[in-house]
Amino acid sequence: MNPSLLSFVPQHVAADILAHPAENQVGREQRFRAIALFADISGFTAMSEALSKAGRAGAEELTGILNGYFAPMIELIESYGGIVGKFGGDALTALFPYTTQNRAAAARRAIQCALDMQARMPRYAAIPTSAGAFSLAMRAGLAIGSVYCASVGDPAIRLEYIIAGGLLDRCAEAEHVARTGEVVIHIDLLPFAGEAETVAAQPRFARVRRLDRRVPRSPLAAPSVPPPIDGIITAYLHPSIVQRLTAGQIGFVNEHRKVTIIFVQFSGFDYDDDPAVGARLQSYLAEVIRCVQRYDGHLLQADMDDKGSKYIVLFGAPVAHENDQERALRCVLDLRDAARAAGVATRAGVNSGYVYCGQIGGPMRQAYTAMGDAVNLAARLMQAARSEQILVSDFTRRAVAGRYAWERLAPIQVKGKGQDRADLALRASRHPAPLPGAAARAGLQPADGRTRGRSGACGRSASASARQSWADRWDHGRGWDGQIASGGRVDAAGSRSRADQLERRVRLLRQYDQLSRLA
């Protein structure tokens, strides 16, 4: 077992996998009571934008700073008995499980942890970088209640762990009430805080300045020595990330890349009181995963945080194509159709740009993430969209404008973006035929070569998978892992130009067709 792979899932998921290594993780649900802590860190986006101008050196520098911040914070959270559940770019959600007997102790540990995190923030008030000095700041919100957890998806394609429930909504609301440098708790948590110096924030929230006495730390027990479960864990990660991790090439995962980002918010799921929510969620998100896989995108994550229930899809990382913007728009239209078929209300935002894509965290808990101004704009477009509407930034639209039908809207002012706005909504593709360009002639198949054999609107044939797998193996043998740099840059995993890579890919697929006919 590669221990670094286990760190890509939260402790409660890892423990369940270790306890039931022979069982299918799909359909396994957990409900437990916990205090949730949502910490939002500001300052990394500006740092990422500045360091992106330095290319790979800038990405390496940013990775060091990110992990220099997150690794000790994760260690602090775990020392108080917390589980780092989800990363959201430069934010994180932690859970502190409790029972009726230790509820008050767990509540005080969670609050003390948040206070200690804030106490460390002055260390990051002036971080020197090659692009100048940057400061980080944090806001924290906490709440108490029940949480719903499950793994959804298709083990042959992609699994995603879900952490959801009204607890996270209340936790996110508390964080929104907090000002920079503050810890705010929901009023339901206050009776279990014990003696504490608090100030009323709003009718349902209180600011905590300090507890009357320090709380002793109480870390969770570490998982036992794991059996060989690499195959289960890898289903939660993109194959190219797994390949680099197992080869000890984690540095190649971290880079600034041009990507197209899709944010989709979905609603209609009662995580607290619906006993069938797991089956409904599995049915819907499994279809989402198949749609994303069809266009060779990457489901970055699905989570429930301050933006509601949502999922994020990347095109351009960790695997890139010359027509990622086109793939993304085709994909988001299919995703809307899949949601309609499932009776799920959605709204979406799409944007393109250069962002940091890479690993954040530490040895005990980490994730692959994307952060940058382009990511934030996609999220804000999603929030500005109406039900079933897909808002697309002008930057993305210009690359493929003539191939789609658009609805012109009144100017939409997007929060925090000044004069930037979205004024077009994507309606449909005018040309549902195969995508143009050499990458399309090579097929819209994933580069990992797995055989899916799925049917339906978002499935693909096993023969097409075999065709792609053959070409992938030959490309791997020549030192190219299927990654094509965008914008004329050359990916660090290979030295050939983008045109040469595409030409070779098409040639390999033609050779496969010729051999198949001879057979």
C-alpha positions in Angstrom: 0.0 0.0 0.0 1.3 3.4 -0.9 0.6 5.5 2.2 0.5 8.7 0.3 -2.6 7.5 -1.6 -4.5 6.9 1.6 -4.0 10.6 2.5 -6.2 11.6 -0.4 -9.3 10.5 1.4 -10.5 11.7 4.9 -9.8 9.6 8.0 -13.4 8.3 8.3 -13.4 7.2 4.7 -9.9 5.6 5.1 -11.0 3.8 8.2 -14.1 2.4 6.5 -12.1 1.2 3.6 -9.6 -0.5 5.8 -12.3 -2.1 7.8 -14.1 -3.4 4.7 -11.5 -3.8 2.0 -13.4 -6.4 0.0 -16.6 -4.4 -0.2 -17.8 -2.0 -2.9 -17.5 1.5 -1.5 -20.5 2.6 -3.5 -23.6 2.6 -1.3 -21.7 2.6 1.9 -23.1 5.4 4.0 -22.1 6.9 7.4 -24.1 9.2 9.6 -22.5 10.6 12.7 -22.6 13.6 15.0 -19.9 16.1 14.8 -18.8 19.7 15.2 -17.9 21.2 11.8 -15.2 23.8 11.3 -15.1 25.8 8.0 -11.9 27.8 7.6 -11.6 30.2 4.6 -8.1 31.5 3.9 -7.7 34.6 1.8 -4.5 35.7 0.1 -3.5 32.6 -1.9 -5.4 33.7 -5.1 -3.4 36.9 -5.4 -0.2 35.0 -4.7 -1.0 32.4 -7.3 -1.8 35.0 -10.0 1.5 36.8 -9.3 3.7 33.6 -9.2 2.0 32.2 -12.3 4.2 34.6 -14.4 7.3 32.7 -13.3 6.3 29.4 -14.9 7.3 26.2 -13.3 9.5 27.9 -10.8 6.5 30.0 -9.6 4.4 26.8 -9.3 7.1 25.2 -7.2 7.4 28.2 -5.0 3.6 28.4 -4.5 3.4 24.7 -3.7 6.0 25.2 -1.0 4.1 28.1 0.5 0.7 26.4 0.3 2.0 23.2 2.0 4.0 25.2 4.5 0.7 26.7 5.6 -1.7 23.7 5.3 0.6 20.9 6.6 1.0 22.4 10.2 -2.7 23.5 10.2 -3.7 19.9 9.3 -1.4 18.6 12.0 -3.1 21.0 14.5 -6.6 19.9 13.5 -5.8 16.3 13.9 -4.1 16.9 17.2 -7.5 18.1 18.5 -9.3 15.0 17.2 -10.4 16.6 14.0 -10.8 15.0 10.5 -9.9 17.2 7.5 -12.9 16.4 5.4 -12.7 18.6 2.3 -10.4 21.1 0.7 -12.1 23.8 -1.4 -9.2 25.6 -3.1 -7.8 27.7 -0.3 -10.5 26.7 2.2 -11.0 23.5 4.3 -13.7 21.8 6.3 -12.9 19.7 9.4 -15.1 17.4 11.4 -14.8 16.7 15.1 -16.9 13.6 15.8 -18.6 13.2 19.2 -20.9 11.0 21.2 -23.4 12.0 23.9 -20.8 11.4 26.5 -18.0 13.5 25.1 -20.0 16.2 23.3 -18.9 19.1 25.5 -15.3 18.1 25.4 -15.4 17.7 21.6 -17.1 21.1 21.2 -14.4 22.8 23.3 -11.6 21.0 21.4 -13.1 22.2 18.1 -13.4 25.8 19.3 -9.9 25.8 20.8 -8.5 24.4 17.5 -10.1 27.3 15.6 -8.7 29.8 18.1 -5.2 28.3 17.8 -5.4 28.4 14.0 -6.2 32.1 14.2 -3.4 32.6 16.7 -0.9 31.3 14.2 -2.1 33.6 11.4 0.3 36.5 12.3 3.1 34.2 11.1 1.7 34.6 7.6 1.1 38.3 7.6 4.0 39.1 5.3 5.2 36.1 3.3 8.2 36.9 1.1 8.1 35.5 -2.5 9.9 36.2 -5.7 6.9 38.3 -6.8 6.8 40.4 -3.6 5.3 40.0 -0.1 1.8 38.6 0.4 -0.3 38.2 3.5 -2.8 35.5 4.5 -5.9 35.9 6.6 -8.5 33.5 7.9 -12.2 33.5 8.9 -13.6 30.5 10.8 -17.1 29.3 11.5 -18.3 26.3 13.6 -21.6 24.5 14.1 -22.9 21.3 15.7 -25.1 18.5 14.4 -25.4 15.4 12.2 -23.4 14.8 9.0 -24.1 12.5 6.1 -21.2 10.8 4.3 -21.1 8.4 1.4 -19.0 7.4 -1.6 -20.7 7.7 -5.0 -19.7 7.1 -8.6 -18.4 4.1 -10.6 -15.3 2.3 -9.3 -14.2 1.6 -12.9 -14.2 5.4 -13.7 -14.2 7.6 -10.6 -15.4 7.6 -7.0 -16.1 10.7 -5.0 -16.7 10.9 -1.3 -19.6 13.1 -0.1 -19.8 15.1 3.2 -23.2 16.8 3.5 -26.1 17.9 5.7 -27.6 21.0 7.3 -24.6 21.0 9.7 -22.4 22.2 6.9 -24.9 24.9 5.9 -24.9 26.3 9.4 -21.1 26.1 9.6 -20.8 28.1 6.3 -23.3 30.7 7.6 -21.2 31.1 10.7 -18.1 31.7 8.6 -19.9 34.3 6.5 -20.7 36.2 9.7 -17.1 36.1 10.8 -14.8 39.0 10.0 -11.1 38.5 9.2 -9.3 37.1 12.2 -12.5 35.9 14.0 -14.0 32.6 15.1 -17.8 32.6 15.0 -20.0 29.7 16.3 -23.6 28.9 15.7 -25.8 29.5 18.7 -26.6 25.7 19.0 -22.9 25.2 19.8 -22.7 27.8 22.6 -24.2 25.7 25.4 -21.4 23.2 25.0 -18.6 25.7 24.9 -18.4 26.1 28.7 -17.0 29.2 30.2 -15.9 31.4 27.3 -15.5 35.1 26.3 -18.1 35.6 23.6 -19.8 38.5 21.8 -23.2 38.2 20.1 -22.6 38.5 16.3 -26.2 38.1 14.9 -29.3 36.5 16.5 -28.1 33.0 15.7 -24.3 33.4 16.1 -21.6 34.4 18.6 -18.0 35.5 18.3 -15.6 33.5 20.5 -12.6 35.4 21.7 -11.2 32.8 24.1 -12.1 29.9 26.3 -11.7 30.2 30.1 -8.9 27.6 30.1 -6.9 25.8 27.5 -8.3 22.5 26.2 -6.0 19.4 26.1 -5.5 17.9 22.7 -6.9 14.5 22.0 -5.9 13.1 18.5 -7.9 10.4 16.8 -6.4 6.9 16.7 -4.4 6.4 13.5 -5.7 3.7 11.1 -4.1 0.3 11.5 -1.5 -1.0 9.1 -3.4 -1.1 5.8 -4.0 -4.2 3.7 -3.3 -3.9 -0.1 -6.1 -1.6 -1.0 -4.4 0.6 -3.6 -7.0 -0.3 -6.2 -9.8 1.1 -4.0 -8.0 4.3 -3.2 -6.9 5.0 -6.8 -10.6 5.2 -7.8 -10.8 8.4 -5.9 -8.0 10.0 -8.0 -7.3 10.8 -11.6 -5.1 8.0 -13.2 -2.4 10.4 -14.2 -2.1 11.7 -10.6 -1.8 8.1 -9.3 0.8 7.3 -11.9 3.0 10.3 -10.8 2.5 9.6 -7.1 3.5 6.0 -7.4 6.5 7.0 -9.5 7.6 9.5 -6.9 7.0 12.4 -9.4 4.7 14.5 -7.2 6.5 17.7 -8.4 5.1 17.1 -11.9 1.5 17.3 -10.5 2.0 20.9 -9.4 1.9 23.6 -12.2 0.1 26.6 -13.5 -2.1 25.6 -16.5 -4.6 27.0 -18.8 -7.9 25.3 -17.9 -11.6 25.6 -18.5 -13.6 25.3 -15.2 -17.2 24.2 -14.8 -19.1 24.9 -11.6 -22.5 23.2 -11.3 -24.8 23.8 -8.3 -27.5 21.2 -7.8 -30.4 21.0 -5.4 -33.3 18.9 -4.3 -31.5 16.5 -2.0 -32.4 16.2 1.7 -29.3 14.9 3.3 -30.7 14.9 6.9 -34.1 13.3 6.7 -34.5 11.4 3.4 -33.6 7.7 3.9 -33.3 7.3 0.1 -30.9 10.3 -0.4 -27.9 8.0 -1.0 -29.5 6.1 -3.8 -30.7 9.3 -5.5 -27.3 10.9 -5.1 -25.5 7.9 -6.5 -27.8 7.7 -9.5 -27.3 11.4 -10.3 -23.6 11.8 -9.7 -22.7 8.5 -11.4 -24.3 9.9 -14.5 -22.4 13.1 -14.0 -19.1 11.2 -13.8 -19.9 9.3 -17.0 -20.6 12.5 -18.8 -17.3 14.1 -17.6 -15.5 10.9 -18.6 -16.9 10.9 -22.1 -15.3 14.2 -22.8 -12.0 13.3 -20.9 -12.5 15.9 -18.3 -11.8 15.6 -14.6 -14.3 15.7 -11.8 -12.3 17.8 -9.3 -14.7 17.3 -6.5 -18.3 17.3 -5.3 -19.0 19.1 -2.1 -21.5 20.9 0.0 -20.2 24.2 1.4 -20.9 27.9 1.5 -22.0 27.7 -2.2 -24.5 24.8 -1.6 -24.4 21.4 -3.2 -22.0 21.6 -6.2 -19.4 19.9 -8.2 -16.4 21.2 -10.1 -15.1 19.9 -13.4 -11.7 20.7 -15.0 -10.7 20.5 -18.6 -7.0 21.1 -19.2 -5.7 19.5 -16.0 -4.4 17.0 -15.1 -4.7 16.0 -18.8 -5.0 18.6 -21.5 -6.3 18.7 -25.1 -6.0 21.4 -27.8 -9.8 21.9 -27.7 -10.6 21.8 -24.0 -13.0 24.8 -24.2 -15.1 23.0 -26.8 -15.1 19.8 -24.7 -16.1 21.7 -21.6 -19.1 23.4 -23.3 -20.3 20.1 -24.9 -19.9 18.5 -21.5 -21.9 21.1 -19.6 -24.8 20.9 -22.0 -24.8 17.1 -21.5 -24.7 17.6 -17.8 -27.7 19.9 -17.9 -29.6 17.2 -20.0 -28.6 14.6 -17.4 -29.9 16.7 -14.6 -33.2 17.3 -16.3 -33.6 13.6 -16.9 -33.0 13.0 -13.2 -35.3 15.8 -12.1 -32.5 17.7 -10.5 -32.4 21.5 -10.7 -29.0 22.9 -11.7 -27.2 26.1 -12.6 -23.7 26.4 -14.0 -20.8 28.8 -14.6 -18.0 28.3 -17.0 -14.7 30.2 -17.4 -11.2 29.7 -18.7 -7.8 30.9 -17.6 -4.4 30.1 -16.1 -4.7 28.7 -12.6 -2.6 26.7 -10.1 -3.3 23.0 -10.3 -1.6 20.8 -7.8 -1.4 19.0 -4.5 -2.1 20.9 -1.3 -1.9 19.6 2.3 0.6 17.4 4.1 1.7 13.8 4.5 -1.4 12.9 6.6 -4.0 14.6 4.4 -3.8 16.1 1.0 -5.8 16.8 -2.2 -5.5 17.8 -5.8 -7.0 21.2 -6.2 -7.2 24.2 -8.5 -7.0 27.8 -7.4 -6.8 31.2 -9.0 -8.9 34.1 -10.2 -10.3 32.1 -13.1 -11.7 29.5 -10.7 -13.3 32.2 -8.5 -15.0 33.7 -11.6 -16.5 30.4 -12.6 -17.9 30.0 -9.1 -19.4 33.5 -9.2 -20.9 32.9 -12.6 -22.6 29.8 -11.2 -24.0 31.8 -8.3 -25.3 34.5 -10.7 -27.0 32.0 -13.0 -30.7 31.2 -12.9 -32.1 27.7 -12.6 -31.0 25.5 -15.6 -28.9 28.5 -16.9 -25.3 28.1 -18.0 -23.4 31.4 -17.8 -20.2 31.5 -19.8 -17.4 34.1 -19.5 -16.6 36.1 -22.6 -13.1 34.7 -22.6 -14.4 31.1 -23.0 -17.1 32.2 -25.4 -14.8 33.9 -27.9 -12.8 30.7 -28.5 -15.9 28.8 -29.7 -18.6 31.4 -30.3 -19.8 30.4 -33.7 -20.3 26.8 -32.8 -23.0 27.4 -30.2 -26.4 29.1 -29.8 -26.2 31.9 -27.2 -28.8 33.9 -25.3 -27.8 37.6 -24.9 -28.6 38.8 -21.4 -28.6 42.2 -19.6 -25.1 42.9 -18.1 -24.5 40.9 -15.0 -22.3 42.4 -12.3 -20.2 39.6 -10.8 -19.3 39.9 -7.1 -15.7 41.0 -6.6 -14.9 41.3 -10.3 -15.3 45.1 -10.9 -16.1 45.6 -14.5 -15.9 41.9 -15.4 -19.3 40.5 -16.2 -21.1 37.7 -18.0 -23.6 38.7 -20.6 -24.2 35.5 -22.5 -25.9 32.2 -21.5 -25.2 29.0 -23.4 -28.3 27.4 -24.9 -27.2 24.6 -27.3 -24.5 23.4 -29.7 -25.1 24.2 -33.3 -22.8 21.4 -34.5 -23.4 18.2 -32.4 -21.1 16.3 -34.9 -17.6 15.1 -33.7 -15.3 17.9 -32.5 -13.0 19.5 -34.9 -9.2 19.1 -34.8 -6.7 16.3 -34.5 -7.5 15.6 -30.9 -11.1 15.0 -31.9 -10.1 12.6 -34.6 -8.2 10.8 -31.9 -11.5 10.4 -30.1 -13.1 11.8 -27.0 -11.8 9.0 -24.9 -9.9 9.2 -21.6 -6.1 8.9 -21.8 -5.9 6.3 -19.0 -7.1 3.4 -21.3 -9.6 1.9 -18.9 -12.4 0.0 -20.5 -15.7 1.4 -19.3 -18.3 -0.4 -21.5 -21.0 2.0 -20.4 -24.2 2.6 -22.4 -26.5 5.6 -22.4 -26.2 9.2 -23.4 -22.9 9.7 -21.6 -21.3 6.2 -22.2 -18.9 4.9 -24.8 -18.1 1.6 -26.4 -15.5 -0.9 -25.2 -14.0 -1.1 -28.7 -13.3 2.7 -28.7 -11.7 2.2 -25.3 -9.5 -0.6 -26.6 -8.5 1.6 -29.5 -7.5 4.4 -27.2 -5.7 2.1 -24.8 -3.5 0.7 -27.6 -2.4 4.2 -28.6 -1.9 5.2 -24.9 0.5 2.3 -24.3 2.6 3.2 -27.3 2.7 6.9 -26.3 3.7 5.9 -22.8 6.5 3.9 -24.2 7.8 7.1 -26.0 7.8 9.2 -22.8 4.5 11.0 -23.4 1.7 10.5 -20.9 -1.1 12.0 -23.0 -0.7 15.5 -21.7 -0.6 18.3 -24.2 0.3 21.8 -23.0 -2.0 24.6 -24.0 -1.1 28.0 -25.3 2.1 26.7 -27.1 3.8 25.7 -23.9 5.5 22.3 -23.6 4.4 20.1 -20.7 7.1 19.0 -18.3 6.3 15.4 -18.9 7.5 15.5 -22.5 9.8 17.4 -24.8 8.0 17.2 -28.1 5.9 20.1 -29.5 2.1 20.0 -29.2 1.8 19.6 -33.0 4.1 16.6 -33.0 2.2 15.0 -30.1 -1.1 15.4 -31.9 0.3 14.2 -35.2 1.7 11.1 -33.5 -1.6 10.4 -31.8 -3.5 10.4 -35.0 -0.9 8.3 -36.7 -1.1 5.7 -33.9 -4.8 5.4 -34.1 -4.7 5.0 -37.9 -2.2 2.2 -37.4 -4.5 0.5 -34.9 -7.4 0.7 -37.4 -5.2 -0.9 -40.1 -4.1 -3.7 -37.8 -7.7 -4.3 -36.8 -8.8 -4.7 -40.4 -5.9 -7.2 -41.0 -6.9 -9.2 -37.9 
